[in-house]
Amino acid sequence: MTDFNPNETVKATGGGAAMRKVFVKTYGCQMNVYDSQRMSDALSGEGFVPTEAIEDADLVLLNTCHIREKAAEKIYSELGRIRDMKAERAERGLGTQVAVAGCVAQAEGQEIIDRASVVDLVIGPQTYHRLPHALKRVAAGEKVVEIDYAVEDKFEALPNAPRKAIASRGVTAFLTVQEGCDKFCTFCVVPYTRGAEVSRSFLQILGEAKRLVDAGVREITLLGQNVNAWDGEDEAGRPIGLGGLLHRLAAIAGLKRLRYTTSHPRDMDDELIAAHRDLPQLMPYLHLPVQSGSDSILKAMNRRHTGEQYLRLLDRIRAARPDIALSGDFIVGFPGESDADFEDTMRMVEAVGYASAFSFKYSPRPGTPGAEMDGHVSEAVKDERLQRLQALLRRQQVSFAEGLVGERLDVLIEKPGRHAGQLVGRSPYLQPVILPDTAGSIGDVIPATIHSAVANSLVAVGALMPDLNAAPRPSPVARTLA
């Protein structure tokens, strides 16, 4: 998944009597952020409290991403540093448990322990509700690998997050509604690391959403590897899809905003498109990956749509919600991609006009069909194509942001700003907005006139101009990395 701000953070919560410290580090997508929060909730009932200092941690938990090779290799580099830290703590008579969770854990399993003996526990994304029990086995001296797809419903097995923990995470929240994918794009490991498409029950989702709002959350982003494939039954047993779910969530008193990510073009049905037209709570921002503008590459990727079908779908979405802004994903250098194929992608981007997008060089993932294809593109060619594509996408992003100058936007105030006198909110289009501290209180949605666009933020009238040379303020909670 994409659409994730790497500056966002994850915080575990404490509880119980015999307190131990846990350091959580999260890599990758929004769903991993959500998973880290749920694992932290489970650990709090076992007496763990969060720490930002890894050297103070009794438990180090890495929640990993396997989308690209670079992301996976980061884990082993980190484990090398953790090995040294664990040895130093041992010299002081302190024990340290090390756990690797997430998609690298699911994909590599026992190999992680074989390659990095510092690891005590490997636990996949479908079994993290078993984390407390697995840690007890580690404490008894076992090296544990838990990567079987669980038969039981992990969401039912997990404890609900305490109200205080939810409130500590801010006024926006992620809520996983769907996991896994049945599309089997030839570049993607998700079907192998997250399994087949599974939708959480309507009542589970509604209950969690109500608890979030009761604790002060004002914006919920629904998550899924293929979120618009969600389907279920309402309390009366009637079938509903994501559009119907959004309608029901929008009726929760106090919930001001809804978003969802990540979607597949083949699952954008009429009901979901109509929800963009009919629900003021549903933000006019849609992340809808296309990956390539070339029909031959789309076919090789097994995307099961053409470039023209994607563009016509966007026409329907824009007809329903004319002010919608679009985000996407692009892969350059997929096996067999010619210069002409790449130019088709550039034409696609020009035709759409993206407000933001994520773009990557193709990275072969073991076990995927793409890794075995002929015609792999050289790194030099991939680099050149990526630079051209990103330059175009950046121009479009800047143009979109500058086009908002002078506009009056509703902004959800999220947190204090970097400097005194500032607040930071979020536009309907997911951009950070710098506001004066007189604008309102955290959790308010206020109208703000945009004065200027700087870097990746908007500045509202009356706000102190940001210092672009200032060092980022340290996060007050555990780190999250893209």
Secondary structure, DSSP 8 states (H G I E B T S, - for coil): -----TT--------SSS-EEEEEEEESSHHHHHHHHHHHHHHHTTTEEE-S-GGG-SEEEEEE--SSHHHHHHHHHHHHHHHHHHHHHHHTT---EEEEEEHHHHHHTHHHHHH-TT--EEE-TTSGGGHHHHHHHHHTT--EEE-S--SS-HHHHS----HHHHHHT-SEEEEE-EE--SS--TT--HHHHT-S-EE--HHHHHHHHHHHHHTT--EEEEE-TTGGG-EEE-TTS-EEEHHHHHHHHHTSTT--EEEEE---GGG--HHHHHHHHH-TTB-SEEE---B-S-HHHHHHTT--S-HHHHHHHHHHHHHH-TT-EEEEEEEES-TT--HHHHHHHHHHHHHH--SEEEEEE----TTSGGGG-S----HHHHHHHHHHHHHHHHHHHHHHHHTTTT-EEEEEEEEE-SSTTEEEEE-TTS-EEEEETTS--TT-EEEEEEEEEETTEEEETT-----TTS-----SS--EE-
